[in-house]
Amino acid sequence: RKSLITILENAIGMDITTIPIPVSYNESTSFLMRMCEFLQYWQLLEIADTLEDPFTRLLYVTAFSVSNYASSGRTSKPFNPLLGETFEYIDDSGVRFVAEQVSHHPPIGAGSLESEHFIVEQYHNVKTKIKVTSNLLDVEPSGYTRITLKSSGSVYIYDGCRTLVNNLIVGSMWIDHDGDVIVREVNSDRYAIVEYKKTGRLFGDWHKYVGAVYSGDNTEVFEFEGKWNENMVAKIKSKGLKLIKQQDGHLSGIGMTVDDEAVIWENDIPMSDIQPYKGWKCTEFTYLLGNISDDQHLPDTDSRLRSDRIALEEGDNNTASNEKDILEERQRERRAFREEHQIEHQPVYFEWVEDPEAKIFYWKSNDLYWQHREDRKAGREIVSDLPPELKITVFN
């Protein structure tokens, strides 16, 4: 890690997203692809959308919020997205995801996941500080996840917890999460609190979290616990409320006795056995995100097409490093052109909007991406009013 140590010695207290890191510390993904990976257990929201009991719905939405961290234990670094970079994913079931890098400084990625059951709007503005004296990287997220369940119209919001990358300089790197995350149902007094436990001495409480779902009078309706990389187990606490299990083991709302336990979520996506993803400890889903085929109708800005990402996937670190430098230099040229001509960057597929009921602002998909996708599929020209100097050149 000598090259990394040299870089970090001059970066104490700085935001690491502004620092060039050798590609040997990367994996073959972009952070926009990671954003999709965070949401891979969307089946929890499909279940939540079918439930009549509002507390059980909130329990499953909370389980989904925990599952966002299921893949966060990897220590390999995704590539920082370029401004205007995009990523799409469409599942065979009809679930679709799109993300766009809407800001470079600060780095902000906006994403939208949608199906017939739900809409998830999420954005990440990650602030990182290096604390070399503590041999760690401190990651403080800023942003919201906003979820709408279509059957009931219920809306939920939550933010993120603090992440620590330990042994950044010396020792084997490992990831820790700590802090409280509140999952709030908008226009309701129902809420949940997830407490992520900070790892103690001898790795006590590593990966562990505890929490509860509360009614408006702060009465615990459910309590739950587990490991953020493994599962959630819940039990009902309020007397008079009963739950029943469906044939598939999920809760439907009524019949389970007080203090009986139920597994709400398990991290069951298999690990990839294909190199180099196996070496990075990626799942089969992560590997799937990088696949490229002719029938995808991808725009030139899609993360899959990044030449540095493809070279790294092929095991050519030198080419990956050179291509990364080229892409970043082109980005600097576009930024200089905007500054010279006083042009403010405008995201194409997301808009900054207010949710007055939730009392937050968030990045909302304007659905233009999917219109453009249909145009590409049909061979129709997509007209852009951007000057050529500001267009992202073809990644591959």
Salt bridges, closest charged atoms under 4 A:
GLU27 OE2 - ARG34 NE 3.18
GLU27 OE2 - ARG74 NH2 2.76
GLU37 OE1 - ARG34 NE 3.95
GLU37 OE2 - ARG74 NH1 2.80
ASP49 OD2 - HIS117 ND1 2.88
GLU85 OE1 - ARG306 NH1 2.88
GLU88 OE2 - ARG373 NE 3.08
GLU88 OE1 - ARG376 NH2 3.98
GLU114 OE1 - ARG96 NH2 3.99
GLU114 OE2 - LYS150 NZ 3.25
GLU116 OE2 - HIS117 NE2 3.75
ASP138 OD2 - LYS131 NZ 3.26
ASP138 OD1 - ARG162 NE 3.15
ASP178 OD2 - ARG162 NH1 3.29
GLU185 OE1 - ARG190 NE 2.89
GLU195 OE2 - LYS197 NZ 3.46
GLU223 OE2 - LYS237 NZ 3.96
ASP259 OD1 - LYS237 NZ 3.40
GLU261 OE2 - LYS235 NZ 3.78
ASP302 OD1 - ARG304 NH1 3.04
ASP308 OD2 - ARG306 NH2 2.79
GLU313 OE2 - ARG309 NH1 3.75
GLU328 OE2 - LYS324 NZ 3.24
GLU329 OE1 - ARG332 NH2 3.05
GLU339 OE2 - ARG335 NE 3.28
ASP355 OD2 - ARG146 NE 2.71
ASP375 OD1 - ARG380 NE 2.90
